[in-house]
Amino acid sequence: MARKQAILLLCIAALSMSHSWVERLMVFHTDGAMVGAPGYARGTVSRLDPSFNDFQMQHLLPQSSESGITPTDRICKATQTIGNYTAEFPSLQAWPGAFIALQYQENGHVTLPQLTPQKKDSGTVYIYGTSSPSDEDTLASIHRVWNEHGTGGDGRGRLLVSRRFDDGQRYQINEGPISKERQNRYHKVAMDPQGADLWCQNDLRLPLDVRRRYSLYWVWDWPTAPSDALPEGKAEIYTSCVDVDIVSDIEQGKMSFVDGQDLNLAGIKEQLVDKE
């Protein structure tokens, strides 16, 4: 019994040390269900690759625990350059005004909060969009600088949405009370690629004026709260960079969300209906 408990604790600790990135993007039908082929973040590496590890996808800023965010810290991981896609992991194809989801795993940051007592909560995700991306784009020139009106900073992009990291439904299977409660409330049949887990998602509507390629910067801001040891707290930010290929000039119609759909494919009503 003691050995089993030790193994369980090690598994939970490993889970809490894993961090999150955009695993997949999907387009929504106007009923609020995901349809079509998935898209991915730039430079996606398969979790099924024998050599896979989190650091191939994780982009943490600041890069050193001894420093803060610097003016030269790039918002995208070095492997996530513009257009870096493969046939196995292509970019999302969408159209002006499309409703889309950016999905990611919660990795215990929501369902096991006791493992990160230095955090006030699971943080906030900011999603920025631009038709004029650059591989030289920096976090400091975009995050909390670009605004929803497109007038912040250099004016090349805008803040599309800000969402809580915890979307209120999602979970990974573990023995924590939050996970157990959500497993009961939001029960679903296991389905790849999520398995028995229910991934988090940020849902949004693309601007109506996008053409050709539109780039998204997903920024998860998860600061450490101020304490005696860290009076000013500490920045901890993770990013994923994504390209969306705009394949049609046809604009998507009004969202008429249908309740009671399969949770493997359903969007979050509150995030979709307020973006019409």
C-alpha positions as CSV (number, residue, x, y, z in Angstrom):
1,M,0.0,0.0,0.0
2,A,2.8,2.4,0.9
3,R,4.5,1.7,-2.4
4,K,1.3,2.5,-4.3
5,Q,0.8,5.7,-2.4
6,A,4.4,6.7,-3.2
7,I,3.9,6.0,-6.9
8,L,0.7,8.0,-6.9
9,L,2.5,11.0,-5.2
10,L,5.3,10.8,-7.8
11,C,2.8,10.8,-10.6
12,I,0.9,13.8,-9.2
13,A,4.2,15.7,-8.7
14,A,5.2,15.0,-12.3
15,L,1.8,16.2,-13.5
16,S,2.1,19.5,-11.6
17,M,5.5,20.1,-13.1
18,S,4.1,19.8,-16.6
19,H,2.9,23.0,-18.2
20,S,0.5,23.8,-21.0
21,W,0.5,24.9,-24.6
22,V,-2.0,24.9,-27.5
23,E,-2.5,21.2,-28.3
24,R,-5.0,21.7,-31.1
25,L,-7.3,24.2,-32.9
26,M,-10.7,23.5,-34.2
27,V,-13.4,25.4,-36.1
28,F,-17.0,25.5,-34.8
29,H,-20.2,24.9,-36.8
30,T,-22.8,27.5,-36.0
31,D,-24.4,25.1,-33.6
32,G,-21.3,25.3,-31.3
33,A,-19.8,21.8,-32.2
34,M,-16.3,21.4,-33.5
35,V,-16.1,20.3,-37.1
36,G,-13.5,19.7,-39.8
37,A,-9.8,19.0,-39.7
38,P,-7.8,20.2,-36.7
39,G,-5.0,22.7,-36.9
40,Y,-1.9,23.0,-34.6
41,A,0.6,25.4,-33.2
42,R,3.7,26.2,-35.2
43,G,6.4,23.5,-34.9
44,T,4.2,20.9,-33.2
45,V,5.9,17.7,-32.1
46,S,3.9,14.6,-31.7
47,R,3.4,13.3,-28.1
48,L,3.7,9.8,-29.7
49,D,7.3,10.5,-30.8
50,P,9.6,8.3,-28.7
51,S,11.9,11.3,-28.1
52,F,9.1,13.7,-27.1
53,N,9.4,15.8,-24.0
54,D,7.5,18.9,-22.8
55,F,10.4,21.3,-23.5
56,Q,10.0,20.7,-27.2
57,M,6.7,22.6,-27.0
58,Q,6.9,24.6,-23.8
59,H,7.9,28.3,-24.1
60,L,8.5,29.8,-20.6
61,L,9.3,33.4,-20.0
62,P,11.4,34.7,-18.3
63,Q,13.8,32.1,-19.5
64,S,15.9,32.3,-16.3
65,S,14.6,32.1,-12.8
66,E,17.1,34.8,-11.9
67,S,15.8,37.4,-14.3
68,G,12.6,39.2,-15.2
69,I,11.1,39.6,-18.7
70,T,13.5,41.5,-20.9
71,P,12.8,43.7,-23.9
72,T,14.4,41.2,-26.2
73,D,12.4,38.1,-25.1
74,R,10.6,36.8,-28.1
75,I,7.0,36.0,-27.8
76,C,7.4,32.8,-29.8
77,K,9.6,29.8,-29.1
78,A,12.6,29.6,-31.5
79,T,11.0,26.5,-33.2
80,Q,7.7,28.4,-33.7
81,T,8.6,30.5,-36.7
82,I,6.0,31.8,-39.1
83,G,4.6,29.0,-41.3
84,N,6.5,26.2,-39.6
85,Y,4.1,23.3,-40.2
86,T,4.2,19.8,-41.5
87,A,1.7,17.6,-43.4
88,E,1.1,15.7,-40.1
89,F,0.5,18.9,-38.1
90,P,-0.9,21.6,-40.4
91,S,-2.2,25.0,-39.7
92,L,-5.9,25.5,-39.1
93,Q,-8.0,26.4,-42.1
94,A,-10.8,28.9,-41.4
95,W,-12.5,32.0,-42.9
96,P,-13.3,35.6,-41.8
97,G,-15.5,35.6,-38.7
98,A,-15.0,31.9,-38.0
99,F,-15.6,30.7,-34.5
100,I,-12.6,28.7,-33.3
101,A,-11.2,26.9,-30.3
102,L,-7.7,26.8,-28.9
103,Q,-7.4,23.6,-26.8
104,Y,-4.9,22.8,-24.1
105,Q,-4.4,20.5,-21.1
106,E,-4.8,21.7,-17.6
107,N,-2.1,19.5,-16.2
108,G,-3.4,19.7,-12.6
109,H,-3.0,23.5,-12.5
110,V,-6.8,23.7,-12.0
111,T,-7.7,20.4,-10.4
112,L,-4.7,20.1,-8.0
113,P,-4.3,23.7,-6.7
114,Q,-2.7,22.5,-3.5
115,L,0.5,21.6,-5.5
116,T,1.1,25.3,-6.3
117,P,0.2,27.2,-3.1
118,Q,2.3,30.1,-4.3
119,K,-0.2,30.8,-7.0
120,K,-3.4,32.9,-6.4
121,D,-5.2,30.9,-9.1
122,S,-4.5,29.2,-12.5
123,G,-4.0,32.5,-14.2
124,T,-5.3,34.2,-17.4
125,V,-4.9,33.5,-21.1
126,Y,-4.6,36.5,-23.5
127,I,-4.9,35.9,-27.2
128,Y,-3.6,38.4,-29.6
129,G,-4.1,38.5,-33.4
130,T,-2.2,40.0,-36.3
131,S,-2.1,39.9,-40.1
132,S,1.5,41.2,-40.0
133,P,3.5,38.8,-37.7
134,S,7.2,38.9,-37.3
135,D,9.6,36.2,-36.1
136,E,11.2,39.1,-34.1
137,D,8.1,40.0,-32.2
138,T,8.8,40.3,-28.5
139,L,6.6,39.6,-25.5
140,A,7.2,43.1,-24.0
141,S,6.0,44.9,-27.2
142,I,2.7,42.9,-27.4
143,H,1.5,41.5,-24.0
144,R,-0.6,44.1,-22.2
145,V,0.4,46.6,-25.0
146,W,-1.8,45.6,-27.9
147,N,-5.4,46.4,-27.1
148,E,-8.8,45.3,-28.4
149,H,-9.1,48.4,-30.6
150,G,-5.8,47.7,-32.4
151,T,-4.3,51.1,-31.3
152,G,-1.8,49.8,-28.7
153,G,2.0,49.6,-29.3
154,D,2.9,49.6,-33.0
155,G,-0.7,49.0,-34.1
156,R,0.1,45.8,-36.0
157,G,-2.3,43.6,-34.0
158,R,-5.0,43.5,-31.4
159,L,-6.1,41.7,-28.2
160,L,-8.9,39.4,-29.3
161,V,-9.9,38.0,-26.0
162,S,-8.7,37.4,-22.4
163,R,-10.0,34.2,-20.7
164,R,-9.4,32.5,-17.4
165,F,-7.1,29.6,-17.8
166,D,-9.7,27.5,-16.0
167,D,-12.7,27.5,-18.3
168,G,-14.9,26.1,-15.5
169,Q,-15.5,22.6,-16.9
170,R,-12.2,21.0,-17.9
171,Y,-10.3,18.4,-16.0
172,Q,-7.6,15.7,-16.1
173,I,-8.3,12.4,-14.4
174,N,-6.9,12.4,-10.8
175,E,-8.1,11.8,-7.3
176,G,-8.4,15.5,-6.4
177,P,-11.9,16.7,-5.3
178,I,-12.2,19.2,-8.1
179,S,-11.4,16.6,-10.8
180,K,-13.9,14.1,-9.3
181,E,-16.6,16.7,-9.1
182,R,-16.1,17.7,-12.7
183,Q,-15.9,14.1,-13.9
184,N,-19.4,13.6,-12.5
185,R,-20.8,16.9,-13.7
186,Y,-19.2,16.9,-17.1
187,H,-19.1,13.2,-17.9
188,K,-18.1,12.1,-21.3
189,V,-17.0,9.1,-23.3
190,A,-13.3,8.8,-23.8
191,M,-12.2,9.9,-27.2
192,D,-8.9,10.6,-28.9
193,P,-6.9,12.7,-28.6
194,Q,-8.2,13.8,-25.2
195,G,-8.8,10.3,-23.9
196,A,-10.8,10.4,-20.6
197,D,-9.6,13.9,-19.9
198,L,-11.6,17.0,-20.9
199,W,-9.3,19.6,-22.4
200,C,-9.5,23.2,-21.6
201,Q,-10.4,25.6,-24.4
202,N,-10.4,29.3,-25.3
203,D,-13.2,30.0,-27.8
204,L,-13.2,33.1,-29.9
205,R,-14.4,34.6,-33.2
206,L,-11.8,35.6,-35.8
207,P,-12.1,39.2,-37.1
208,L,-14.2,39.8,-40.1
209,D,-11.5,41.6,-42.0
210,V,-8.8,38.9,-42.0
211,R,-7.4,37.7,-45.3
212,R,-4.8,35.1,-46.3
213,R,-2.8,34.2,-43.1
214,Y,-3.7,35.4,-39.6
215,S,-1.4,34.7,-36.7
216,L,-2.4,34.2,-33.1
217,Y,-0.3,34.6,-30.0
218,W,-1.6,32.6,-27.0
219,V,-0.2,34.0,-23.8
220,W,-0.8,32.2,-20.4
221,D,0.1,34.6,-17.7
222,W,0.5,32.7,-14.4
223,P,2.3,34.9,-11.9
224,T,3.5,33.9,-8.4
225,A,1.7,35.9,-5.8
226,P,3.7,38.4,-3.6
227,S,5.1,36.9,-0.4
228,D,7.7,37.6,2.2
229,A,10.2,35.8,0.1
230,L,9.1,37.5,-3.1
231,P,7.6,40.9,-2.1
232,E,6.9,41.8,-5.8
233,G,5.8,38.3,-6.8
234,K,7.3,36.7,-9.9
235,A,6.4,36.5,-13.6
236,E,5.7,33.1,-15.1
237,I,4.4,33.2,-18.7
238,Y,3.9,30.5,-21.3
239,T,3.2,31.1,-25.0
240,S,2.1,29.3,-28.1
241,C,2.2,30.8,-31.6
242,V,-0.3,29.8,-34.2
243,D,-1.0,30.6,-37.9
244,V,-4.5,30.3,-39.3
245,D,-4.8,30.0,-43.1
246,I,-7.8,32.0,-44.3
247,V,-9.2,29.9,-47.2
248,S,-12.4,31.7,-48.1
249,D,-13.9,35.2,-48.3
250,I,-17.2,33.8,-47.1
251,E,-18.1,35.1,-43.6
252,Q,-19.5,32.7,-41.0
253,G,-23.1,33.2,-40.0
254,K,-24.6,33.8,-36.6
255,M,-23.8,31.4,-33.7
256,S,-27.0,29.5,-32.6
257,F,-25.6,27.3,-29.9
258,V,-27.3,24.0,-29.2
259,D,-27.1,22.7,-25.6
260,G,-26.4,19.1,-24.7
261,Q,-23.8,18.2,-27.2
262,D,-21.0,15.7,-26.9
263,L,-18.4,17.4,-24.6
264,N,-15.6,16.0,-26.7
265,L,-16.6,18.4,-29.4
266,A,-18.8,21.1,-27.7
267,G,-17.7,24.7,-27.4
268,I,-18.3,26.8,-24.3
269,K,-21.5,28.6,-24.8
270,E,-20.6,31.7,-22.7
271,Q,-17.4,32.2,-24.8
272,L,-19.1,31.8,-28.1
273,V,-22.4,33.7,-27.8
274,D,-20.8,36.9,-26.5
275,K,-18.6,37.1,-29.6
276,E,-21.3,37.5,-32.3
